[in-house]
Amino acid sequence: MPFRLSFSFLLPALLGAGLLLSSASAAASAQLQGGTDQTAAQLSGQPTKLTNPPRLVQGRTVLPLLEVSALLGQLVSQTPGRIAVGRLVIDPTSLNVTLDAAPQPTGSAALIGDVLYLNARVLADGLNANLSFSDDGRSFSLTALPLGGDPLLPQARFSTDKAVYAPGEKVIYTDYPFDPDGADIVSRKWSNKRDVYFEPGSYTVTLQVTNSRGQVSTPYSRTLTVVGPLMDTPLSYALKYADPGESFPDTLVNTYPLVGTQSMVTAATTLIFSNSPEAPVQSGLLYQDTVSGRARLLAYHLNALSQPARFYTVARNLESRPVEISTERLGETAPTRIEGQLGQVTLLDYFAGSAQQRFTLQPGESVALYASPTLNPGSGVNVLQDITTSGRVELTFAMLEDKLPPSSPVLQQLPYLPADGKHVRGTFPNAVKIIRAQLSSLPARMLIGDGQIDPAILGSDVLSGQSVRLSGNYGVLYDIQIMGTSGVAVALSPRGGLYRGAMNVQDGPISQTVKLPRSGVAITPDKPTLLWRSQSDQLKIDFVPASGSNLPISLVFYQARAPGTLGSLTKTYNP
């Protein structure tokens, strides 16, 4: 992008002058656009040439001070040992620079040949000018008021695709605010703006904007008229236009029939679950068992020690030969004091699937598969980790005061901490639920975690020898595949209270993790949260109940559009 300014300029005459004022019009701002190491530039939209091109020095753009000041119509005062422009004073010998008498960083000024250059950002600050760069940092735009000019207020502007709408019709807004002096528009404040109005009437929408100088525009308003027959209800509108993670009203959600054709089986993936004691008060072992092959590890603990502590998952080789341990997927949240946040962030991390690690352990050797950051008292950790081992390993979950290392001698001396009687720990051998369903009539629901159609999985606490039931099925992976989904919208309806989590959706070639809900929590059954609009006839959903949230939930299936169409008669422009 070239560099813009608008003034004639002769460097020799400028260098010899004690005072210089550009002949540019005093009424308009000047904008110089150019690039580093380029003499070609633009001055207020007109081609110009720089005698001395901008340079890149130590990663920062520097501009020829006198030449650029003249082009921008700025007064320059030059006396022996002192050059002043705007709020800047420069010593051309020592190259010291002050802004309002405050020293600027070393290197703000530089001599390249016999030409004085100034850091572009420092020059912009000294002239109260607006400076922006291209993405690669090599092109810039510098806009300044002429000498004696007062900054003009930014101007708010917007339009809508029309002035009269039917109730339930989508409104398309296009905003195009501007700043008369070229400053950036940094914020927008809307009043009474909605994407849809369901009640007839007149609605005045107002926009105010703020520029980078902190100046606020006067309000700019348009009045929309809503009249005529209803085009969409809140439900049908949401099925067309809501974004994944957004909630919408549906008072009939609990009356829909269950999905007709459905099968559910479990698969043998071991879940090692550590949640009791949920808040240990001393260093110790939280849970321990042996695994071989594939396993999923889930831990959820708060530090109730009186001092900082760390949580560890430690693996020890029990074989007489080397054993390989691979982490295939890892999600974690730590530290945090907001329990509902732990589960959602961990799932988003887990579905991202970016953590890959591999260890080879010699006989008897141990390694920390996971180590939390330091947890201050009252903060917690949630970690979900899929591993594969090539032999038998012992897994130990431990909370240790910060100074203790997770070494075998330390772990062997620590006690097993007793369960708290409120939360669950244990080993669960069938931690994958495979659900296959065929949609027919819609809308319809699929219940998950209700305890009857989808019972809690069973396991054992090997430390106490007791059988345990995992209410909430935390850590269980639901492998859900739905057929007949072309044109279908899927939503999550909470049934057991607060829910905040994530699901991974595969729709043809598209694979996407969706945050549910986008903000806040889902808590009301008749306000489901949109998960996805399917484009293909087969939808795959991976779901793990989020720690800190509640089951059961319903997956609700709606007919959002006719199968095989592409959302006809919907407005898709999003400026």
KEDREN-641651 format. One line per 10 residues: number of its first residue (from 0); their letters; for each residue x, y, z of C-alpha. Coordinates in nm, 4 decimals, always signed. Each point is the difference from the previous one (the first is absolute). Layout:
// KEDREN-641651
NUM = A = X:Y:Z; ...
// end
This chain:
// KEDREN-641651
0 = MPFRLSFSFL = +0.0000:+0.0000:+0.0000; +0.1580:+0.3320:-0.0984; +0.0317:+0.2871:+0.2480; -0.2157:+0.3093:-0.0245; +0.0586:+0.3800:+0.0534; -0.0705:+0.3225:-0.1863; +0.2585:+0.2726:-0.0142; +0.2839:+0.1312:-0.2212; +0.3410:-0.0033:+0.1579; +0.3644:+0.0875:-0.0706
10 = LPALLGAGLL = +0.2474:-0.1517:+0.2452; +0.2922:+0.2455:-0.0493; -0.2205:+0.2986:+0.0668; -0.1488:-0.1724:+0.3042; +0.3375:-0.0861:+0.1504; +0.1112:+0.3581:-0.0163; -0.3139:+0.1455:+0.1518; -0.0478:+0.0976:+0.3614; -0.3789:-0.0311:-0.0373; -0.1964:-0.1870:-0.2602
20 = LSSASAAASA = -0.3746:-0.0139:-0.0617; -0.1307:-0.2118:-0.2841; -0.2065:+0.1708:-0.2632; -0.2656:-0.2670:+0.0309; -0.3562:+0.1078:+0.0595; -0.0637:+0.0744:+0.3668; -0.3490:-0.1461:-0.0285; +0.0788:-0.3646:-0.0669; +0.1918:-0.2743:+0.1711; +0.2980:-0.1423:-0.1823
30 = QLQGGTDQTA = +0.0449:-0.3730:-0.0476; +0.3314:-0.1518:-0.1031; +0.0042:-0.3627:-0.1171; +0.3129:-0.1885:-0.0914; +0.2260:-0.2942:+0.0644; +0.3439:-0.0635:+0.1432; +0.2875:+0.0449:-0.2463; -0.2384:+0.1540:-0.2561; +0.0195:+0.3544:-0.1302; -0.3378:-0.0237:-0.1757
40 = AQLSGQPTKL = -0.2785:+0.1141:+0.2300; -0.3438:+0.1579:+0.0023; -0.0884:+0.3289:+0.1607; -0.3740:+0.0359:+0.0666; -0.0677:-0.2258:-0.2967; +0.2447:+0.1611:-0.2411; +0.3282:-0.1601:-0.1143; +0.3133:+0.1514:+0.1491; +0.3646:-0.0907:+0.0466; +0.2072:+0.0025:+0.3148
50 = TNPPRLVQGR = +0.3589:+0.1137:-0.0281; +0.0879:-0.2230:+0.2937; -0.1991:-0.3265:+0.0191; -0.1354:-0.1390:+0.3289; +0.2284:-0.2613:+0.1552; -0.0278:-0.3010:+0.2272; +0.2477:+0.0268:+0.2915; +0.0114:-0.2774:+0.2631; -0.3474:-0.1133:-0.1006; -0.1554:+0.3498:+0.0252
60 = TVLPLLEVSA = -0.1041:+0.2349:-0.2789; +0.1825:+0.3360:+0.0046; -0.0937:+0.3035:-0.2096; +0.2069:+0.2975:-0.1245; -0.1075:+0.2584:+0.2577; +0.0295:+0.3282:-0.1885; -0.1317:-0.1279:-0.3314; -0.3046:-0.1720:+0.1517; -0.0760:+0.2968:+0.2280; -0.0057:+0.2310:-0.2992
70 = LLGQLVSQTP = -0.2246:-0.2305:-0.1979; -0.2413:-0.0159:+0.2927; -0.0105:+0.3800:+0.0279; +0.1669:+0.0107:+0.3406; +0.1964:+0.2927:+0.1385; +0.3673:-0.0864:+0.0583; +0.2221:+0.2188:+0.2181; +0.3703:-0.0569:-0.0554; +0.2739:+0.1680:+0.2049; +0.3556:-0.1181:+0.0753
80 = GRIAVGRLVI = -0.0243:-0.3217:+0.2032; -0.3798:-0.0057:-0.0001; -0.2776:-0.1004:-0.2400; -0.3607:+0.0355:+0.1170; -0.3124:-0.1278:-0.1744; -0.3381:-0.0453:+0.1606; +0.0560:-0.1226:+0.3572; +0.3462:-0.1349:-0.0833; +0.3465:+0.1420:+0.0596; +0.2986:-0.1763:-0.1587
90 = DPTSLNVTLD = +0.3712:+0.0587:+0.0606; +0.1538:-0.0779:-0.3439; +0.3423:-0.0594:+0.1573; -0.0796:-0.2306:+0.2934; -0.3178:-0.1291:-0.1717; -0.1901:+0.0371:+0.3276; -0.3765:+0.0443:-0.0483; -0.2557:+0.1403:+0.2445; -0.3811:+0.0013:-0.0254; -0.1545:+0.2709:+0.2180
100 = AAPQPTGSAA = +0.3401:+0.0091:+0.1758; -0.0188:-0.3771:+0.0717; +0.3042:-0.1929:-0.1316; -0.0828:-0.2518:-0.2720; +0.1671:-0.3442:-0.0340; +0.3569:-0.0164:-0.1231; +0.0021:-0.0541:-0.3747; -0.3072:+0.2169:-0.0662; +0.2181:+0.2163:-0.2269; +0.2724:-0.1108:-0.2413
110 = LIGDVLYLNA = +0.2317:+0.1554:-0.2583; +0.0019:-0.1891:-0.3291; +0.2644:+0.1677:-0.2083; -0.0502:+0.3652:+0.0925; -0.3806:-0.0282:+0.0234; -0.1771:+0.0027:+0.3351; -0.2561:-0.2807:+0.0323; -0.2592:-0.0438:+0.2767; -0.1900:-0.3046:+0.1220; -0.3387:+0.0106:-0.1789
120 = RVLADGLNAN = -0.1967:-0.0693:+0.3187; +0.1814:+0.2747:+0.1928; -0.0564:+0.2453:-0.2854; -0.3712:-0.0879:-0.0128; -0.0323:+0.0553:+0.3759; +0.1812:+0.3321:-0.0215; -0.2260:+0.1241:-0.2806; -0.3229:-0.1443:+0.1480; -0.0192:-0.1907:-0.3261; -0.1604:-0.3333:-0.0843
130 = LSFSDDGRSF = +0.2406:-0.2785:-0.1016; -0.0888:-0.3454:-0.1319; +0.1988:-0.2804:-0.1610; -0.0768:-0.2778:-0.2443; -0.0026:-0.3581:+0.1274; +0.3613:-0.0564:-0.1059; +0.1105:+0.3270:+0.1656; +0.1720:+0.1332:-0.3122; -0.2669:+0.2468:-0.1143; -0.1513:+0.2767:+0.2073
140 = SLTALPLGGD = -0.2454:+0.2861:+0.0016; +0.0656:+0.3186:+0.1992; -0.2785:+0.2584:+0.0292; +0.0445:+0.3370:+0.1729; -0.1962:+0.3193:+0.0408; +0.1489:+0.3054:-0.1664; +0.1669:+0.2585:+0.2171; -0.2540:+0.1600:+0.2353; -0.2794:-0.2393:-0.1002; -0.2389:-0.1342:+0.2595
150 = PLLPQARFST = -0.0934:-0.3695:-0.0141; -0.3477:-0.0594:-0.1397; -0.2394:-0.2411:+0.1667; -0.0367:-0.3487:-0.1456; -0.3200:-0.0649:-0.1916; -0.2348:-0.2907:+0.0676; -0.1763:-0.1483:-0.3023; -0.1982:-0.3179:-0.0696; -0.2723:-0.1260:-0.2298; -0.2429:-0.2927:-0.0077
160 = DKAVYAPGEK = -0.0995:-0.2079:-0.2997; -0.3430:+0.1696:+0.0051; -0.2172:+0.2209:+0.2196; -0.3132:-0.2144:+0.0425; +0.0093:-0.3577:+0.1328; -0.2474:-0.2734:+0.0788; -0.0087:-0.1245:+0.3602; +0.2595:-0.2770:+0.0286; +0.1998:+0.1157:-0.3044; +0.3792:+0.0239:+0.0242
170 = VIYTDYPFDP = +0.1479:+0.3513:-0.0084; +0.3328:+0.0419:-0.1813; +0.2123:+0.2867:+0.1349; +0.2954:+0.1550:-0.1808; +0.1998:+0.2482:+0.2087; +0.2469:+0.2367:-0.1632; +0.1185:+0.2602:+0.2523; +0.2976:+0.2156:-0.0872; +0.2358:+0.2528:+0.1517; +0.0483:+0.3254:-0.1920
180 = DGADIVSRKW = +0.3654:+0.0171:+0.1060; +0.0795:-0.3651:-0.0728; +0.0106:-0.1274:+0.3586; -0.1025:-0.3598:+0.0605; -0.3524:-0.0784:+0.1200; +0.0665:-0.2110:+0.3089; -0.3443:-0.0658:+0.1484; -0.3699:+0.0000:-0.0872; -0.2939:+0.0460:+0.2365; -0.3433:-0.1077:-0.1252
190 = SNKRDVYFEP = -0.3370:+0.0773:+0.1562; -0.3137:-0.2044:-0.0729; +0.1751:-0.2018:-0.2704; -0.1499:-0.3448:-0.0561; +0.0449:-0.2515:-0.2761; -0.3754:-0.0619:-0.0014; -0.3142:+0.1679:+0.1375; -0.2964:-0.2262:+0.0716; -0.2519:+0.2660:+0.1040; -0.1468:+0.2567:-0.2438
200 = GSYTVTLQVT = +0.0961:+0.3621:+0.0615; +0.2656:+0.2631:-0.0630; +0.3540:-0.0547:+0.1313; +0.2706:+0.2686:+0.0063; +0.3509:-0.1426:-0.0199; +0.2943:+0.2204:+0.0982; +0.3767:-0.0285:-0.0481; +0.2815:+0.1953:+0.1646; +0.3669:-0.0601:-0.0759; +0.3274:+0.0900:+0.1706
210 = NSRGQVSTPY = +0.3297:+0.0661:-0.1771; +0.3556:-0.0751:+0.1108; +0.0288:+0.3498:+0.1493; -0.2907:-0.0751:+0.2341; -0.2399:+0.2324:-0.1816; -0.3640:-0.1118:-0.0132; -0.2302:+0.0656:-0.2917; -0.3445:+0.1510:+0.0257; -0.2724:-0.2691:-0.0089; -0.1158:-0.1142:-0.3428
220 = SRTLTVVGPL = -0.3457:-0.1595:-0.0219; -0.2330:-0.1742:-0.2423; -0.3610:-0.0998:+0.0659; -0.1218:-0.3431:-0.1146; -0.3664:-0.0862:-0.0486; -0.1207:-0.3525:+0.0817; -0.3422:-0.0824:-0.1437; -0.1990:-0.2779:-0.1648; -0.0371:-0.3766:+0.0452; +0.2547:-0.1962:+0.2038
230 = MDTPLSYALK = +0.2854:-0.1339:-0.2120; +0.1765:-0.2093:+0.2680; -0.0663:-0.0919:+0.3623; +0.2908:+0.0243:+0.2450; +0.0482:-0.3767:-0.0411; -0.0134:-0.0143:-0.3805; +0.2220:+0.3096:-0.0200; +0.2618:-0.1611:+0.2280; -0.0043:-0.3197:-0.2062; +0.0863:+0.2114:-0.3065
240 = YADPGESFPD = +0.2416:+0.2529:+0.1427; +0.1302:-0.0788:+0.3514; +0.3719:-0.0685:+0.0257; +0.1280:-0.3185:+0.1673; +0.0126:+0.0630:+0.3744; -0.2947:+0.2425:+0.0020; -0.3162:-0.0785:+0.1976; -0.3594:+0.0445:-0.1175; -0.3477:-0.0524:+0.1468; -0.1998:-0.3217:-0.0460
250 = TLVNTYPLVG = -0.2682:-0.0642:+0.2618; -0.0957:-0.3347:-0.1580; +0.3476:-0.1525:+0.0132; -0.0860:-0.2558:+0.2717; -0.3077:-0.1252:-0.1883; +0.1823:-0.1233:-0.3098; +0.0124:-0.3787:-0.0523; +0.3227:-0.1927:+0.0444; +0.2013:-0.0912:-0.3073; -0.1603:-0.3186:-0.1300
260 = TQSMVTAATT = +0.2784:-0.2230:-0.1338; +0.2915:+0.0022:+0.2425; +0.2622:-0.2468:+0.1194; +0.2520:+0.0380:+0.2834; +0.2975:-0.2218:+0.0824; +0.3110:+0.0511:+0.2133; +0.3627:-0.0460:-0.1010; +0.2867:-0.1202:+0.2162; +0.2051:+0.3112:+0.0679; +0.1032:+0.0321:+0.3654
270 = LIFSNSPEAP = -0.0774:+0.3224:+0.1833; +0.2085:+0.0815:+0.3076; -0.1957:+0.2643:+0.1899; +0.1386:+0.2048:+0.2906; -0.2414:+0.2381:+0.1720; +0.0036:-0.1066:+0.3669; +0.1125:+0.1587:+0.2200; -0.0920:+0.2863:-0.2265; +0.1772:+0.2531:+0.2236; +0.2963:-0.1695:+0.1737
280 = VQSGLLYQDT = +0.1257:+0.1745:+0.3135; +0.3473:-0.1605:+0.0009; +0.2550:-0.1444:-0.2387; -0.0832:-0.3566:-0.0948; -0.1118:-0.2550:-0.2587; -0.3490:+0.0618:-0.1362; -0.0444:-0.3204:-0.2040; +0.2113:-0.2798:-0.1458; -0.0544:-0.2961:-0.2356; +0.1703:-0.1921:-0.2799
290 = VSGRARLLAY = -0.0862:+0.0122:-0.3703; +0.1186:-0.1578:-0.3224; -0.0983:+0.1178:-0.3456; -0.2391:+0.2918:-0.0530; -0.1232:+0.2066:+0.2935; -0.1611:+0.3354:+0.0702; +0.1067:+0.1889:+0.3111; -0.2246:+0.2621:+0.1597; +0.0874:+0.1944:+0.3133; -0.1865:+0.2842:+0.1671
300 = HLNALSQPAR = +0.1427:+0.1447:+0.3218; +0.0213:+0.3226:+0.1989; +0.2966:+0.0914:+0.2157; -0.1231:+0.0184:+0.3617; +0.3515:-0.0067:+0.1466; +0.1085:+0.3042:+0.1937; +0.2790:+0.0600:-0.2510; +0.0631:-0.0151:-0.3757; -0.0075:-0.3509:-0.1485; +0.0189:-0.1821:-0.3316
310 = FYTVARNLES = -0.1973:-0.2909:-0.1430; +0.1815:-0.2854:-0.1776; -0.0861:-0.3099:-0.2007; +0.2966:-0.2376:+0.0259; +0.0509:-0.3215:-0.2000; +0.2370:-0.2817:+0.1135; +0.1060:-0.2962:-0.2150; -0.1002:-0.3295:+0.1663; +0.1442:-0.2229:-0.2747; +0.3423:-0.1617:-0.0130
320 = RPVEISTERL = +0.0529:+0.1593:-0.3424; -0.0193:+0.3551:-0.1370; -0.3516:+0.1384:-0.0429; -0.1131:+0.2825:-0.2266; -0.2646:+0.2466:+0.1180; -0.1594:+0.2399:-0.2492; -0.2345:+0.2892:+0.0693; -0.2433:+0.0180:-0.2880; -0.2134:+0.2888:+0.1230; +0.0176:+0.2355:+0.2965
330 = GETAPTRIEG = -0.2260:+0.2745:+0.1294; +0.0593:+0.1899:+0.3225; -0.1051:+0.3058:+0.1956; +0.2164:+0.1292:+0.2838; +0.0041:+0.2018:+0.2069; -0.3511:+0.1416:+0.0412; -0.2463:+0.0640:+0.2814; -0.3107:-0.0215:-0.2205; -0.1072:-0.3640:-0.0009; -0.2391:+0.0262:-0.2944
340 = QLGQVTLLDY = +0.2829:+0.1383:-0.2104; +0.2261:-0.2960:+0.0684; -0.2023:-0.2523:-0.1974; -0.0744:+0.2131:-0.3063; +0.3542:+0.1238:-0.0556; +0.1380:-0.3516:+0.0520; -0.2344:-0.1400:-0.2672; +0.0854:+0.2747:-0.2486; +0.3671:-0.0801:+0.0618; -0.0639:-0.3737:-0.0231
350 = FAGSAQQRFT = -0.1854:+0.0146:-0.3310; +0.2738:+0.2222:-0.1439; +0.2187:-0.3103:+0.0404; +0.3305:+0.1840:-0.0305; +0.1936:-0.1600:+0.2905; +0.2050:-0.2972:-0.1204; +0.2737:-0.1552:+0.2118; +0.1757:-0.3373:+0.0245; +0.2130:-0.1540:+0.2753; +0.2008:-0.3210:+0.0153
360 = LQPGESVALY = +0.0284:-0.1271:+0.3582; +0.2537:-0.2540:+0.1132; -0.1115:-0.2650:+0.2561; -0.0966:+0.1773:+0.3238; +0.0500:+0.3450:-0.1504; -0.2649:+0.2687:+0.0474; -0.0965:+0.3257:-0.1732; -0.2495:+0.2805:+0.0617; -0.2502:-0.0232:-0.2859; -0.1594:+0.3218:+0.1236
370 = ASPTLNPGSG = +0.1158:+0.2717:+0.2390; -0.2263:+0.2927:+0.0782; +0.1245:+0.3545:+0.0468; +0.0185:+0.1143:+0.3602; -0.3463:+0.0062:+0.1579; -0.0509:+0.2601:+0.2682; -0.2366:-0.0939:+0.2832; -0.3556:-0.0078:-0.1327; +0.0907:-0.0403:-0.3670; -0.0526:-0.3184:-0.1959
380 = VNVLQDITTS = +0.0991:-0.2226:-0.2891; -0.1929:-0.2060:-0.2533; +0.1903:-0.2277:-0.2369; -0.1295:-0.2465:-0.2621; +0.2669:-0.2147:-0.1631; -0.0126:-0.2937:-0.2443; +0.3022:-0.2305:+0.0194; +0.1172:-0.3275:-0.1548; +0.2535:-0.2300:+0.1657; +0.1887:-0.2962:-0.1441
390 = GRVELTFAML = -0.0036:-0.1833:+0.3352; -0.1177:+0.0187:+0.3611; +0.0572:+0.3320:+0.1738; -0.1019:+0.1293:+0.3393; -0.1782:+0.3353:-0.0087; +0.0086:+0.2230:+0.3071; -0.1954:+0.3219:+0.0496; +0.1573:+0.2210:+0.2674; -0.0326:+0.3452:+0.1522; +0.3354:+0.1195:+0.1351
400 = EDKLPPSSPV = +0.0954:+0.3173:+0.1778; +0.1998:+0.2090:-0.2411; +0.3475:-0.0882:+0.1316; -0.0460:-0.3807:-0.0286; +0.1107:-0.1698:-0.3255; -0.2141:-0.2847:-0.1448; +0.2856:-0.2518:+0.0347; -0.0504:-0.3653:+0.0916; +0.1619:+0.0400:+0.3471; -0.2347:+0.2917:+0.0791
410 = LQQLPYLPAD = -0.3119:-0.1749:-0.1294; +0.0815:-0.3209:+0.1927; +0.0077:+0.1923:+0.3276; -0.3301:+0.1834:-0.0510; -0.3333:-0.1329:+0.1301; -0.3036:-0.0918:-0.2074; -0.2483:+0.2753:+0.0733; -0.3440:-0.1362:+0.0986; -0.2998:+0.0699:-0.2241; -0.2161:+0.2922:+0.1125
420 = GKHVRGTFPN = -0.3282:-0.1928:-0.0232; -0.1519:+0.2586:-0.2356; +0.1885:-0.0494:-0.3247; +0.1062:-0.2978:-0.2104; +0.3325:-0.1602:-0.0784; +0.0591:-0.3321:-0.1700; +0.0807:-0.2084:-0.3060; -0.2709:-0.0439:-0.2645; +0.0644:-0.2553:-0.2757; -0.2611:+0.1081:-0.2603
430 = AVKIIRAQLS = +0.0469:+0.3733:-0.0425; -0.1137:+0.0390:-0.3630; -0.3694:+0.0037:-0.0916; -0.0792:-0.0522:-0.3684; -0.3382:+0.1355:-0.1106; -0.1434:-0.0473:-0.3489; -0.3348:+0.1546:-0.0950; -0.2174:+0.0590:-0.3065; -0.2167:+0.3113:-0.0116; -0.3523:-0.0206:-0.1340
440 = SLPARMLIGD = -0.2669:+0.2423:+0.1240; +0.1179:+0.3298:+0.1447; +0.0392:+0.1668:+0.2433; +0.1369:-0.2793:+0.2199; +0.2247:-0.0423:+0.3055; +0.2848:-0.2244:+0.1093; +0.0473:-0.0344:+0.3768; +0.3531:-0.0295:+0.1378; +0.0830:-0.0778:+0.3622; -0.3574:-0.0483:+0.1220
450 = GQIDPAILGS = +0.0912:-0.3132:+0.1992; -0.2545:-0.2202:-0.1799; +0.0307:+0.0141:-0.3768; +0.3631:+0.0973:+0.0602; +0.1090:-0.1402:+0.3391; +0.3080:+0.1048:+0.1961; +0.3023:-0.2227:-0.0582; +0.1229:-0.2327:+0.2775; +0.3503:-0.0612:+0.1309; +0.1983:-0.0564:+0.3171
460 = DVLSGQSVRL = +0.2126:+0.1992:+0.2415; +0.3082:-0.2224:+0.0187; +0.1266:+0.1780:+0.3110; -0.3105:-0.0822:+0.2037; -0.1158:-0.3052:-0.1958; -0.3498:+0.1468:-0.0350; -0.2159:+0.0059:-0.3109; -0.0743:+0.3513:-0.1208; -0.2505:+0.1607:-0.2353; +0.1100:+0.3003:-0.2071
470 = SGNYGVLYDI = -0.2985:+0.2336:+0.0136; +0.0378:+0.2586:-0.2725; +0.2190:-0.2314:-0.2107; +0.2827:+0.2547:+0.0186; +0.2874:-0.1090:-0.2219; -0.2194:-0.2321:-0.2100; +0.0367:+0.0603:-0.3728; -0.3302:-0.0112:-0.1881; +0.0607:-0.0990:-0.3628; -0.3285:+0.1114:-0.1593
480 = QIMGTSGVAV = -0.0853:-0.0486:-0.3657; -0.3307:+0.1254:-0.1384; -0.1355:-0.0899:-0.3445; -0.2562:+0.2052:-0.1945; +0.1358:+0.3379:+0.1117; +0.0001:+0.2017:-0.3247; -0.1670:+0.3327:+0.0769; -0.0225:-0.0835:+0.3719; +0.0946:+0.2362:+0.2846; +0.1266:-0.1564:+0.3238
490 = ALSPRGGLYR = -0.0205:+0.1687:+0.3403; +0.0883:-0.0834:+0.3605; -0.2675:+0.0325:+0.2681; +0.1204:-0.0214:+0.3650; -0.2188:-0.2275:+0.2147; +0.1920:-0.0349:+0.3252; +0.0976:+0.3619:+0.0713; +0.2995:+0.2075:-0.1003; +0.1912:-0.1167:-0.3066; +0.3130:+0.1495:-0.1547
500 = GAMNVQDGPI = +0.2033:-0.2181:-0.2342; +0.1021:-0.0730:-0.3580; -0.0656:-0.2550:-0.2741; +0.1887:-0.0941:-0.3132; -0.2061:-0.0267:-0.3194; +0.0984:-0.1684:-0.3254; -0.2262:+0.0978:-0.2893; +0.1326:-0.1449:-0.3247; +0.3510:+0.1499:-0.0435; -0.0581:+0.2570:+0.2774
510 = SQTVKLPRSG = +0.1288:-0.0721:+0.3515; -0.0774:+0.2666:+0.2590; +0.0047:+0.0287:+0.3795; -0.2936:+0.2057:+0.1278; -0.0002:+0.1842:+0.3329; -0.3340:-0.0529:+0.1763; -0.1243:+0.2559:+0.0750; +0.2086:+0.2705:-0.1640; -0.0112:+0.2038:+0.3223; -0.1423:-0.0519:+0.3474
520 = VAITPDKPTL = -0.1716:-0.3289:+0.0836; -0.2928:-0.2010:-0.1336; -0.2397:-0.0638:+0.2842; -0.3612:+0.0157:-0.1269; -0.1416:-0.2992:-0.1943; -0.2304:+0.2171:-0.2139; +0.2935:+0.2113:-0.1199; +0.2073:-0.2510:-0.1987; +0.3406:+0.0951:-0.1417; +0.0645:-0.0486:-0.3706
530 = LWRSQSDQLK = +0.2723:-0.2552:-0.0697; +0.0031:-0.0324:-0.3791; -0.1897:+0.0195:-0.3301; +0.0848:-0.3087:-0.1972; +0.0895:+0.0191:-0.3690; +0.0467:-0.3738:-0.0501; -0.2296:-0.2967:+0.0584; +0.2206:-0.1431:+0.2737; +0.1197:+0.1882:+0.3062; +0.2599:-0.1217:+0.2509
540 = IDFVPASGSN = +0.0100:+0.1541:+0.3480; +0.2661:-0.0663:+0.2640; -0.1222:+0.0933:+0.3456; +0.1633:-0.0249:+0.3435; -0.2038:+0.1257:+0.2990; +0.1752:+0.3069:+0.1376; +0.1374:-0.0030:+0.3529; -0.1917:+0.2422:+0.2172; -0.3137:-0.0283:-0.2158; -0.3091:-0.2147:+0.0347
550 = LPISLVFYQA = -0.1713:-0.2827:-0.1871; -0.2428:-0.0907:-0.1432; -0.0103:+0.2012:-0.3195; -0.2090:-0.0382:-0.3134; +0.1253:+0.0280:-0.3552; -0.2909:+0.1540:-0.1888; -0.0399:-0.0441:-0.3762; -0.1981:+0.2514:-0.2097; -0.0802:+0.0247:-0.3698; +0.1745:+0.3283:-0.0831
560 = RAPGTLGSLT = -0.0434:-0.0176:-0.3787; -0.1129:-0.2410:-0.2668; +0.2482:-0.2876:-0.0553; +0.2331:+0.0652:-0.2929; -0.0523:+0.3785:-0.0052; +0.2440:+0.2693:+0.1052; -0.2089:+0.2105:+0.2345; -0.2139:+0.1713:-0.2661; -0.1729:+0.3285:+0.0813; +0.2424:+0.0824:+0.2816
570 = KTYNP = +0.2144:+0.3103:+0.0098; +0.3646:-0.0999:+0.0061; +0.1845:+0.3321:-0.0469; +0.2075:+0.0835:+0.3092; +0.1950:+0.3242:-0.0552
// end
